[in-house]
Amino acid sequence: MKKIFLSLPFIAILLCCGCGQKKPEQLKTSELKIGLVFDVGGRGDKSFNDAAYRGLERGKRELGVDFEYIEPGPGADREAALRQLASRDDIGLIFGIGFIFTDDITNMAKEFPHKNFACIDYTVDFKKVIPPNLVALVFKEEEGSFLVGALAALITKTDIIGFVGGMQSPLIKKFEAAYVAGAKYVNPKCLVHIGYAGVTGEAFKNPGKGKELALGQYAKGADIIYHASGVTGLGVFEAAREKQKLAIGVDSDQYHEAPGYILTSMTKVVDNAVYDMIKAMNEGTFQGGRVITFGLKSKGIDYVYNENNKNLIPDDVHAKIEDLRSKIIAGEIIVPYQ
Amino acid sequence: MKYYKTSLLQLIGPLLALLLSFLIGGIFIFFVGRDPILVYERFFSQTLGNAYGMSQVLFKATPLMFTGLCVALSFRAGLFNIGAEGQLIIGTFLTAWVGFTFNSLPALVLIPFCLIAGILGGAFWGAIPGVLKAKFGAHEVINTIMMNFIAAALVSYLVINVYAVPATIHTPQISPASELPRLDFLVDSLRGSPANVSVFLALTASIFCYYFLWKTRWGYELRALGLSRSASEYAGINIGQRTIMTLALSGGIAGLVGSNFVMGYKHYFELGFSEGIGYIGIAVALLAKNHPLGIILTAVFFGILEYGTLTIGTFVPKELSNILQAIVILFVLITSKLINWWIRQLQALTAIGNVHA
């Protein structure tokens, strides 16, 4: 009897789906759509993933290209989600958002040679060939992190600044290393407190932990904190507002998350990168098998300096940072990334 | 006759729960501006309507069988093992470590070696709270939870700082000799599906647990422990030893998760791949009333929910799917309790009429 009872939920499911016999999807194929699979953080991080989403919206607004997206869970979901989108006839270009897609999207590009793929933060391995229908979009976050590090070290009054990372991982370590290098470059006696929210993907969506880390660093004398931690960073801003200190945003211009408390943001034009790919597909000029690098030079990486935060950055400091920018572009400064 | 009636009642219960929860979910879907019927049609046709979908469900169900068994086994002995998450991380990491370290061994040796490493890793991680409970009376709920954090941090350190392939968060590939074949070897239409033969290992584990619990002396003692600690102590059962053994065995089963993800699918250990599997295992076990064979079905049920969530990912936000999942679980649990109570009432009534009942 017990066994019968136990089998019931399953039988119930089977009965339920009896009425859900599948029908082939009847959608117009006249216009190709965009498919996009988000990173673990998913939409609503007001930073990396949302920047990608803005690119999609712009594509729809300016080019009339419709899109669909999936927020996957951990593990095998990424590949399944990519395949789900790639196997649809009405989707022509599929994005993977985040370095973690590298292996999955390479395999999918090989499996679906007639579909186009693009991956943000693709980990380029020079020993492997990028499939001819896949574009690797790579950002030199270290260049921007170096600049905001220098900026923080020039603005700080205590000679102590902070860094809050999301998941302890090679990607975020890159932000940290360049930020510290930038600070030490202009102000060798500047001390940098470093904290990470965790060791799993959850660390990118934990504002409570972000706030806790930031409050700790402010208490230890830091007056500017740079975060590279997705949604977790919202907690850093909360702490800045509470303690009347400054914070530095990441990926998108995060000024509006805490107006007046955001010194600047290290921006990464994920939105433009996404938009450019959509445009290329729309115009039939999409060309895969290559790496497109975004850095200070192409303004793919930048820091925010506009009406909102001009009053926080003195002119001489701004001039100094611009000088560093041209030195990095000219190759006079080699930014470390490890 | 009576048997027939009760089983019919028990069939209606979960069915009603499912219908009701899908109805409520439908209202939610309607409010985010989607057609509930379309979404549900897609949900079921993509999970159960074709071989690929079903194999994805099996792939999702496999680790849940292991963690479900892990929780259930402990529960049968009266222990709340919340540590499946940590036990599986340690076991899985060791499986991968053996796989990429001893890469000159032939498959016949390496595959069992990988599996045994997983079992031992999980068992070791389970045994620690077991020892703490047996020797010092420290509560296993707190200890197993704490061990989860330690496991996550430890493995994360080892992967990132020692073993990671540069610029990734995964270990090197395991030796091809330690790979388990995928199910697309059997059926061609499963091409691309991650489902692999580890599902048979999970089924074997379920049958093993059933046999162990009801056909062996140790299993008997374990269940006796769960029914009453003091009575079993009085009966001469070595409580401390059985506690450690139970948690170690539970952990060992959770440690087999690596057979699915590492040996059967990705062929490397990736940080964060298992987020939540250990905790869903608790729901899998509870829904199956901690019965090893029932866990096969409830794991498949959760597999459908998990993969179904992904298939409707383009229509409804992930948060909504998660709400839907939670509603289904709640309703099924509640109605099964209600129906059982109702059945007991009915049985009591019929017992008055039927002397031999």
Chai-1 contact restraints between the chains, C-beta under 6 A:
chainA,res_idxA,chainB,res_idxB,connection_type,confidence,min_distance_angstrom,max_distance_angstrom,comment,restraint_id
A,I4,B,S7,contact,1.0,0.0,6.0,A-B,restraint_1
A,F5,B,Q10,contact,1.0,0.0,6.0,A-B,restraint_2
A,L6,B,A288,contact,1.0,0.0,6.0,A-B,restraint_3
A,L6,B,H291,contact,1.0,0.0,6.0,A-B,restraint_4
A,L6,B,G294,contact,1.0,0.0,6.0,A-B,restraint_5
A,L6,B,L297,contact,1.0,0.0,6.0,A-B,restraint_6
A,S7,B,L297,contact,1.0,0.0,6.0,A-B,restraint_7
A,L8,B,Q10,contact,1.0,0.0,6.0,A-B,restraint_8
A,L8,B,L11,contact,1.0,0.0,6.0,A-B,restraint_9
A,L8,B,P14,contact,1.0,0.0,6.0,A-B,restraint_10
A,P9,B,P14,contact,1.0,0.0,6.0,A-B,restraint_11
A,P9,B,F301,contact,1.0,0.0,6.0,A-B,restraint_12
A,P9,B,V332,contact,1.0,0.0,6.0,A-B,restraint_13
A,F10,B,L297,contact,1.0,0.0,6.0,A-B,restraint_14
A,F10,B,F301,contact,1.0,0.0,6.0,A-B,restraint_15
A,A12,B,P14,contact,1.0,0.0,6.0,A-B,restraint_16
A,A12,B,L15,contact,1.0,0.0,6.0,A-B,restraint_17
A,A12,B,L18,contact,1.0,0.0,6.0,A-B,restraint_18
A,C17,B,F44,contact,1.0,0.0,6.0,A-B,restraint_19
A,C17,B,L48,contact,1.0,0.0,6.0,A-B,restraint_20
A,G20,B,E41,contact,1.0,0.0,6.0,A-B,restraint_21
A,G20,B,F44,contact,1.0,0.0,6.0,A-B,restraint_22
A,G20,B,S45,contact,1.0,0.0,6.0,A-B,restraint_23
A,K22,B,S45,contact,1.0,0.0,6.0,A-B,restraint_24
A,K22,B,G49,contact,1.0,0.0,6.0,A-B,restraint_25
A,E68,B,T314,contact,1.0,0.0,6.0,A-B,restraint_26
A,I70,B,G313,contact,1.0,0.0,6.0,A-B,restraint_27
A,I70,B,T314,contact,1.0,0.0,6.0,A-B,restraint_28
A,E71,B,K318,contact,1.0,0.0,6.0,A-B,restraint_29
A,P74,B,G272,contact,1.0,0.0,6.0,A-B,restraint_30
A,P74,B,F273,contact,1.0,0.0,6.0,A-B,restraint_31
A,P74,B,E275,contact,1.0,0.0,6.0,A-B,restraint_32
A,G75,B,F273,contact,1.0,0.0,6.0,A-B,restraint_33
A,A76,B,P194,contact,1.0,0.0,6.0,A-B,restraint_34
A,D77,B,L310,contact,1.0,0.0,6.0,A-B,restraint_35
A,A80,B,L310,contact,1.0,0.0,6.0,A-B,restraint_36
A,A81,B,L310,contact,1.0,0.0,6.0,A-B,restraint_37
A,R83,B,G192,contact,1.0,0.0,6.0,A-B,restraint_38
A,T123,B,A167,contact,1.0,0.0,6.0,A-B,restraint_39
A,S169,B,I169,contact,1.0,0.0,6.0,A-B,restraint_40
A,P170,B,A167,contact,1.0,0.0,6.0,A-B,restraint_41
A,V199,B,A152,contact,1.0,0.0,6.0,A-B,restraint_42
A,V199,B,A153,contact,1.0,0.0,6.0,A-B,restraint_43
A,V199,B,S156,contact,1.0,0.0,6.0,A-B,restraint_44
A,T200,B,A152,contact,1.0,0.0,6.0,A-B,restraint_45
A,T200,B,G272,contact,1.0,0.0,6.0,A-B,restraint_46
A,G201,B,G272,contact,1.0,0.0,6.0,A-B,restraint_47
